Every structure is written in C-alpha cells, then in structure tokens.
Amino acid sequence: MAKKKKGARQKIGLMCSICKTQNYVTQKNRITTTEILQLNKYCNTCRKTTKHVERKKLH
C-alpha cells in the first residue's frame, strides 16, 4: 500500500455561520493561506446564500 504524502494542502469543512451546519468540504493550502477561510455559499438548511466559515481540519 502506498504511503500518503504530506503536502501543503489540507481538507477543511465549511460551516454555515447562521445555522451552524457543515455543508461543504474543500481543500486549502496551509502555507499560502494562513487565515481562516470565509466564503459565501448556498445553505440548504437556511435556503439562502450565507457566509460559510472554515471549521476544522479533516483527515
């Protein structure tokens, strides 16, 4: 089995700032982007576009 390489990219979850549900999973480069990621995305629970904030690292 091949070893997983440890690169600069890490998986993160995006959480809705209003209803606090995690809706999206994405990747970010931890070396070039050190601040917390904030994106405007559609939330199915709220049924509107809201600010989604980086939640935590996923494995």
Helices and strands as residue ranges (DSSP letters): E 9-16, E 22-29, E 38-43, E 48-58
